[in-house]
Amino acid sequence: MIKWDKDNVLRAQEAAPVVHYQVQNGELMAIYTDPPTKAYRDTKFIVPRWIKQ
């Protein structure tokens, strides 16, 4: 069942997960879903060079 919040916005939930993507080597890669935050097989977040560590 999909649920809308008080602001009439669909938030991430089991029935309507949100997929997080990252551009890697020029391709759009799905890296994990929310909820629950579950990594896709053989993918990982790559820290871009412009993010200071």
PyMOL Python script that loads the backbone (N, CA, C, O; Angstrom):
from pymol import cmd

cmd.read_pdbstr("""\
ATOM      1  N   MET A   1       0.833  -1.175   0.000  1.00  0.00           N
ATOM      2  CA  MET A   1       0.000   0.000   0.000  1.00  0.00           C
ATOM      3  C   MET A   1       0.883   1.245   0.000  1.00  0.00           C
ATOM      4  O   MET A   1       1.807   1.357   0.805  1.00  0.00           O
ATOM      5  N   ILE A   2       0.600   2.162  -0.888  1.00  0.00           N
ATOM      6  CA  ILE A   2       1.355   3.402  -0.976  1.00  0.00           C
ATOM      7  C   ILE A   2       0.700   4.440  -0.067  1.00  0.00           C
ATOM      8  O   ILE A   2      -0.521   4.603  -0.068  1.00  0.00           O
ATOM      9  N   LYS A   3       1.534   5.141   0.711  1.00  0.00           N
ATOM     10  CA  LYS A   3       1.041   6.145   1.656  1.00  0.00           C
ATOM     11  C   LYS A   3       1.616   7.507   1.313  1.00  0.00           C
ATOM     12  O   LYS A   3       2.794   7.631   0.980  1.00  0.00           O
ATOM     13  N   TRP A   4       0.785   8.513   1.396  1.00  0.00           N
ATOM     14  CA  TRP A   4       1.191   9.893   1.179  1.00  0.00           C
ATOM     15  C   TRP A   4       1.295  10.577   2.535  1.00  0.00           C
ATOM     16  O   TRP A   4       0.512  10.274   3.435  1.00  0.00           O
ATOM     17  N   ASP A   5       2.245  11.493   2.700  1.00  0.00           N
ATOM     18  CA  ASP A   5       2.369  12.185   3.978  1.00  0.00           C
ATOM     19  C   ASP A   5       1.416  13.380   4.035  1.00  0.00           C
ATOM     20  O   ASP A   5       0.646  13.618   3.104  1.00  0.00           O
ATOM     21  N   LYS A   6       1.479  14.130   5.142  1.00  0.00           N
ATOM     22  CA  LYS A   6       0.555  15.253   5.349  1.00  0.00           C
ATOM     23  C   LYS A   6       0.710  16.344   4.304  1.00  0.00           C
ATOM     24  O   LYS A   6      -0.222  17.119   4.086  1.00  0.00           O
ATOM     25  N   ASP A   7       1.874  16.424   3.647  1.00  0.00           N
ATOM     26  CA  ASP A   7       2.117  17.413   2.600  1.00  0.00           C
ATOM     27  C   ASP A   7       1.789  16.877   1.212  1.00  0.00           C
ATOM     28  O   ASP A   7       2.101  17.504   0.200  1.00  0.00           O
ATOM     29  N   ASN A   8       1.149  15.698   1.182  1.00  0.00           N
ATOM     30  CA  ASN A   8       0.759  15.044  -0.069  1.00  0.00           C
ATOM     31  C   ASN A   8       1.975  14.667  -0.921  1.00  0.00           C
ATOM     32  O   ASN A   8       1.951  14.754  -2.148  1.00  0.00           O
ATOM     33  N   VAL A   9       3.045  14.242  -0.224  1.00  0.00           N
ATOM     34  CA  VAL A   9       4.277  13.825  -0.881  1.00  0.00           C
ATOM     35  C   VAL A   9       4.471  12.341  -0.642  1.00  0.00           C
ATOM     36  O   VAL A   9       4.276  11.856   0.472  1.00  0.00           O
ATOM     37  N   LEU A  10       4.852  11.620  -1.681  1.00  0.00           N
ATOM     38  CA  LEU A  10       5.138  10.200  -1.559  1.00  0.00           C
ATOM     39  C   LEU A  10       6.567  10.036  -1.067  1.00  0.00           C
ATOM     40  O   LEU A  10       7.509  10.414  -1.763  1.00  0.00           O
ATOM     41  N   ARG A  11       6.739   9.478   0.122  1.00  0.00           N
ATOM     42  CA  ARG A  11       8.068   9.247   0.695  1.00  0.00           C
ATOM     43  C   ARG A  11       8.496   7.811   0.423  1.00  0.00           C
ATOM     44  O   ARG A  11       7.670   6.958   0.100  1.00  0.00           O
ATOM     45  N   ALA A  12       9.783   7.553   0.556  1.00  0.00           N
ATOM     46  CA  ALA A  12      10.289   6.196   0.365  1.00  0.00           C
ATOM     47  C   ALA A  12       9.614   5.253   1.340  1.00  0.00           C
ATOM     48  O   ALA A  12       9.478   5.562   2.523  1.00  0.00           O
ATOM     49  N   GLN A  13       9.195   4.106   0.841  1.00  0.00           N
ATOM     50  CA  GLN A  13       8.559   3.088   1.663  1.00  0.00           C
ATOM     51  C   GLN A  13       8.654   1.759   0.922  1.00  0.00           C
ATOM     52  O   GLN A  13       9.005   1.722  -0.257  1.00  0.00           O
ATOM     53  N   GLU A  14       8.347   0.696   1.601  1.00  0.00           N
ATOM     54  CA  GLU A  14       8.481  -0.631   1.007  1.00  0.00           C
ATOM     55  C   GLU A  14       7.704  -0.748  -0.299  1.00  0.00           C
ATOM     56  O   GLU A  14       8.197  -1.354  -1.250  1.00  0.00           O
ATOM     57  N   ALA A  15       6.497  -0.181  -0.367  1.00  0.00           N
ATOM     58  CA  ALA A  15       5.673  -0.267  -1.565  1.00  0.00           C
ATOM     59  C   ALA A  15       6.122   0.699  -2.660  1.00  0.00           C
ATOM     60  O   ALA A  15       5.744   0.540  -3.821  1.00  0.00           O
ATOM     61  N   ALA A  16       6.919   1.688  -2.299  1.00  0.00           N
ATOM     62  CA  ALA A  16       7.388   2.690  -3.260  1.00  0.00           C
ATOM     63  C   ALA A  16       8.816   3.088  -2.916  1.00  0.00           C
ATOM     64  O   ALA A  16       9.049   4.198  -2.438  1.00  0.00           O
ATOM     65  N   PRO A  17       9.785   2.188  -3.155  1.00  0.00           N
ATOM     66  CA  PRO A  17      11.163   2.496  -2.792  1.00  0.00           C
ATOM     67  C   PRO A  17      11.754   3.589  -3.674  1.00  0.00           C
ATOM     68  O   PRO A  17      11.291   3.835  -4.788  1.00  0.00           O
ATOM     69  N   VAL A  18      12.779   4.231  -3.151  1.00  0.00           N
ATOM     70  CA  VAL A  18      13.523   5.236  -3.897  1.00  0.00           C
ATOM     71  C   VAL A  18      14.858   4.609  -4.271  1.00  0.00           C
ATOM     72  O   VAL A  18      15.540   4.032  -3.424  1.00  0.00           O
ATOM     73  N   VAL A  19      15.224   4.722  -5.525  1.00  0.00           N
ATOM     74  CA  VAL A  19      16.501   4.182  -5.986  1.00  0.00           C
ATOM     75  C   VAL A  19      17.499   5.324  -6.079  1.00  0.00           C
ATOM     76  O   VAL A  19      17.208   6.369  -6.661  1.00  0.00           O
ATOM     77  N   HIS A  20      18.678   5.121  -5.504  1.00  0.00           N
ATOM     78  CA  HIS A  20      19.738   6.129  -5.533  1.00  0.00           C
ATOM     79  C   HIS A  20      20.733   5.743  -6.626  1.00  0.00           C
ATOM     80  O   HIS A  20      21.194   4.604  -6.696  1.00  0.00           O
ATOM     81  N   TYR A  21      21.051   6.714  -7.469  1.00  0.00           N
ATOM     82  CA  TYR A  21      21.937   6.486  -8.608  1.00  0.00           C
ATOM     83  C   TYR A  21      23.198   7.320  -8.478  1.00  0.00           C
ATOM     84  O   TYR A  21      23.226   8.324  -7.768  1.00  0.00           O
ATOM     85  N   GLN A  22      24.248   6.883  -9.182  1.00  0.00           N
ATOM     86  CA  GLN A  22      25.481   7.646  -9.291  1.00  0.00           C
ATOM     87  C   GLN A  22      26.024   7.433 -10.700  1.00  0.00           C
ATOM     88  O   GLN A  22      25.972   6.324 -11.232  1.00  0.00           O
ATOM     89  N   VAL A  23      26.540   8.495 -11.297  1.00  0.00           N
ATOM     90  CA  VAL A  23      27.187   8.358 -12.596  1.00  0.00           C
ATOM     91  C   VAL A  23      28.588   7.810 -12.349  1.00  0.00           C
ATOM     92  O   VAL A  23      29.388   8.409 -11.630  1.00  0.00           O
ATOM     93  N   GLN A  24      28.869   6.660 -12.958  1.00  0.00           N
ATOM     94  CA  GLN A  24      30.181   6.020 -12.818  1.00  0.00           C
ATOM     95  C   GLN A  24      30.685   5.674 -14.211  1.00  0.00           C
ATOM     96  O   GLN A  24      30.019   4.962 -14.963  1.00  0.00           O
ATOM     97  N   ASN A  25      31.868   6.182 -14.550  1.00  0.00           N
ATOM     98  CA  ASN A  25      32.456   5.940 -15.865  1.00  0.00           C
ATOM     99  C   ASN A  25      31.493   6.305 -16.988  1.00  0.00           C
ATOM    100  O   ASN A  25      31.412   5.605 -17.998  1.00  0.00           O
ATOM    101  N   GLY A  26      30.758   7.413 -16.806  1.00  0.00           N
ATOM    102  CA  GLY A  26      29.847   7.891 -17.835  1.00  0.00           C
ATOM    103  C   GLY A  26      28.519   7.164 -17.913  1.00  0.00           C
ATOM    104  O   GLY A  26      27.725   7.449 -18.809  1.00  0.00           O
ATOM    105  N   GLU A  27      28.250   6.236 -17.008  1.00  0.00           N
ATOM    106  CA  GLU A  27      26.996   5.487 -17.007  1.00  0.00           C
ATOM    107  C   GLU A  27      26.252   5.704 -15.698  1.00  0.00           C
ATOM    108  O   GLU A  27      26.869   5.855 -14.643  1.00  0.00           O
ATOM    109  N   LEU A  28      24.922   5.718 -15.770  1.00  0.00           N
ATOM    110  CA  LEU A  28      24.096   5.855 -14.586  1.00  0.00           C
ATOM    111  C   LEU A  28      23.972   4.488 -13.916  1.00  0.00           C
ATOM    112  O   LEU A  28      23.453   3.545 -14.513  1.00  0.00           O
ATOM    113  N   MET A  29      24.452   4.382 -12.671  1.00  0.00           N
ATOM    114  CA  MET A  29      24.442   3.117 -11.943  1.00  0.00           C
ATOM    115  C   MET A  29      23.535   3.224 -10.724  1.00  0.00           C
ATOM    116  O   MET A  29      23.668   4.153  -9.927  1.00  0.00           O
ATOM    117  N   ALA A  30      22.607   2.265 -10.577  1.00  0.00           N
ATOM    118  CA  ALA A  30      21.796   2.188  -9.363  1.00  0.00           C
ATOM    119  C   ALA A  30      22.694   1.606  -8.281  1.00  0.00           C
ATOM    120  O   ALA A  30      23.233   0.511  -8.441  1.00  0.00           O
ATOM    121  N   ILE A  31      22.862   2.346  -7.161  1.00  0.00           N
ATOM    122  CA  ILE A  31      23.784   1.853  -6.136  1.00  0.00           C
ATOM    123  C   ILE A  31      23.082   1.301  -4.901  1.00  0.00           C
ATOM    124  O   ILE A  31      23.616   0.401  -4.253  1.00  0.00           O
ATOM    125  N   TYR A  32      21.886   1.819  -4.550  1.00  0.00           N
ATOM    126  CA  TYR A  32      21.120   1.214  -3.462  1.00  0.00           C
ATOM    127  C   TYR A  32      19.698   1.744  -3.448  1.00  0.00           C
ATOM    128  O   TYR A  32      19.381   2.748  -4.086  1.00  0.00           O
ATOM    129  N   THR A  33      18.841   1.041  -2.700  1.00  0.00           N
ATOM    130  CA  THR A  33      17.452   1.462  -2.562  1.00  0.00           C
ATOM    131  C   THR A  33      17.173   1.882  -1.129  1.00  0.00           C
ATOM    132  O   THR A  33      17.880   1.495  -0.198  1.00  0.00           O
ATOM    133  N   ASP A  34      16.150   2.667  -0.978  1.00  0.00           N
ATOM    134  CA  ASP A  34      15.740   3.129   0.343  1.00  0.00           C
ATOM    135  C   ASP A  34      14.223   3.060   0.387  1.00  0.00           C
ATOM    136  O   ASP A  34      13.613   3.589  -0.541  1.00  0.00           O
ATOM    137  N   PRO A  35      13.564   2.480   1.339  1.00  0.00           N
ATOM    138  CA  PRO A  35      14.060   1.622   2.404  1.00  0.00           C
ATOM    139  C   PRO A  35      14.035   0.168   1.991  1.00  0.00           C
ATOM    140  O   PRO A  35      13.428  -0.123   0.960  1.00  0.00           O
ATOM    141  N   PRO A  36      14.617  -0.740   2.671  1.00  0.00           N
ATOM    142  CA  PRO A  36      15.759  -0.410   3.516  1.00  0.00           C
ATOM    143  C   PRO A  36      16.945  -0.114   2.619  1.00  0.00           C
ATOM    144  O   PRO A  36      16.947  -0.488   1.446  1.00  0.00           O
ATOM    145  N   THR A  37      17.940   0.547   3.152  1.00  0.00           N
ATOM    146  CA  THR A  37      19.113   0.841   2.345  1.00  0.00           C
ATOM    147  C   THR A  37      19.823  -0.473   2.078  1.00  0.00           C
ATOM    148  O   THR A  37      20.521  -1.019   2.932  1.00  0.00           O
ATOM    149  N   LYS A  38      19.625  -0.954   0.876  1.00  0.00           N
ATOM    150  CA  LYS A  38      20.193  -2.245   0.493  1.00  0.00           C
ATOM    151  C   LYS A  38      21.022  -2.038  -0.768  1.00  0.00           C
ATOM    152  O   LYS A  38      20.511  -1.603  -1.801  1.00  0.00           O
ATOM    153  N   ALA A  39      22.285  -2.351  -0.668  1.00  0.00           N
ATOM    154  CA  ALA A  39      23.174  -2.149  -1.817  1.00  0.00           C
ATOM    155  C   ALA A  39      22.829  -3.104  -2.949  1.00  0.00           C
ATOM    156  O   ALA A  39      22.447  -4.252  -2.719  1.00  0.00           O
ATOM    157  N   TYR A  40      22.969  -2.614  -4.174  1.00  0.00           N
ATOM    158  CA  TYR A  40      22.826  -3.485  -5.327  1.00  0.00           C
ATOM    159  C   TYR A  40      24.072  -4.357  -5.418  1.00  0.00           C
ATOM    160  O   TYR A  40      25.161  -3.947  -5.015  1.00  0.00           O
ATOM    161  N   ARG A  41      23.906  -5.527  -5.933  1.00  0.00           N
ATOM    162  CA  ARG A  41      25.029  -6.458  -6.044  1.00  0.00           C
ATOM    163  C   ARG A  41      26.122  -5.881  -6.942  1.00  0.00           C
ATOM    164  O   ARG A  41      25.837  -5.331  -8.006  1.00  0.00           O
ATOM    165  N   ASP A  42      27.346  -6.009  -6.516  1.00  0.00           N
ATOM    166  CA  ASP A  42      28.533  -5.582  -7.268  1.00  0.00           C
ATOM    167  C   ASP A  42      28.565  -4.086  -7.577  1.00  0.00           C
ATOM    168  O   ASP A  42      29.166  -3.679  -8.570  1.00  0.00           O
ATOM    169  N   THR A  43      27.923  -3.255  -6.736  1.00  0.00           N
ATOM    170  CA  THR A  43      28.004  -1.816  -6.924  1.00  0.00           C
ATOM    171  C   THR A  43      28.397  -1.165  -5.605  1.00  0.00           C
ATOM    172  O   THR A  43      28.191  -1.736  -4.534  1.00  0.00           O
ATOM    173  N   LYS A  44      28.958   0.021  -5.693  1.00  0.00           N
ATOM    174  CA  LYS A  44      29.300   0.768  -4.494  1.00  0.00           C
ATOM    175  C   LYS A  44      29.360   2.244  -4.836  1.00  0.00           C
ATOM    176  O   LYS A  44      29.521   2.625  -5.995  1.00  0.00           O
ATOM    177  N   PHE A  45      29.229   3.065  -3.810  1.00  0.00           N
ATOM    178  CA  PHE A  45      29.365   4.511  -3.974  1.00  0.00           C
ATOM    179  C   PHE A  45      30.832   4.826  -4.168  1.00  0.00           C
ATOM    180  O   PHE A  45      31.677   4.375  -3.395  1.00  0.00           O
ATOM    181  N   ILE A  46      31.136   5.593  -5.191  1.00  0.00           N
ATOM    182  CA  ILE A  46      32.508   6.026  -5.449  1.00  0.00           C
ATOM    183  C   ILE A  46      32.585   7.505  -5.089  1.00  0.00           C
ATOM    184  O   ILE A  46      31.833   8.320  -5.624  1.00  0.00           O
ATOM    185  N   VAL A  47      33.486   7.843  -4.189  1.00  0.00           N
ATOM    186  CA  VAL A  47      33.634   9.238  -3.769  1.00  0.00           C
ATOM    187  C   VAL A  47      34.231  10.026  -4.932  1.00  0.00           C
ATOM    188  O   VAL A  47      35.337   9.717  -5.378  1.00  0.00           O
ATOM    189  N   PRO A  48      33.516  11.043  -5.434  1.00  0.00           N
ATOM    190  CA  PRO A  48      34.041  11.856  -6.531  1.00  0.00           C
ATOM    191  C   PRO A  48      35.299  12.603  -6.109  1.00  0.00           C
ATOM    192  O   PRO A  48      35.482  12.895  -4.927  1.00  0.00           O
ATOM    193  N   ARG A  49      36.149  12.907  -7.051  1.00  0.00           N
ATOM    194  CA  ARG A  49      37.424  13.569  -6.738  1.00  0.00           C
ATOM    195  C   ARG A  49      37.223  14.967  -6.179  1.00  0.00           C
ATOM    196  O   ARG A  49      38.105  15.490  -5.499  1.00  0.00           O
ATOM    197  N   TRP A  50      36.065  15.589  -6.456  1.00  0.00           N
ATOM    198  CA  TRP A  50      35.822  16.952  -5.974  1.00  0.00           C
ATOM    199  C   TRP A  50      35.318  16.980  -4.529  1.00  0.00           C
ATOM    200  O   TRP A  50      35.164  18.066  -3.969  1.00  0.00           O
ATOM    201  N   ILE A  51      35.059  15.834  -3.911  1.00  0.00           N
ATOM    202  CA  ILE A  51      34.683  15.785  -2.504  1.00  0.00           C
ATOM    203  C   ILE A  51      35.946  15.601  -1.678  1.00  0.00           C
ATOM    204  O   ILE A  51      36.685  14.633  -1.856  1.00  0.00           O
ATOM    205  N   LYS A  52      36.182  16.543  -0.772  1.00  0.00           N
ATOM    206  CA  LYS A  52      37.384  16.446   0.075  1.00  0.00           C
ATOM    207  C   LYS A  52      37.174  15.380   1.136  1.00  0.00           C
ATOM    208  O   LYS A  52      36.114  15.306   1.758  1.00  0.00           O
ATOM    209  N   GLN A  53      38.182  14.565   1.335  1.00  0.00           N
ATOM    210  CA  GLN A  53      38.099  13.491   2.335  1.00  0.00           C
ATOM    211  C   GLN A  53      38.964  13.810   3.525  1.00  0.00           C
ATOM    212  O   GLN A  53      39.025  13.025   4.471  1.00  0.00           O
TER     213      GLN A  53
END
""", "prot")
cmd.dss("prot")
cmd.show_as("cartoon", "prot")
cmd.util.cbc("prot")
cmd.orient("prot")
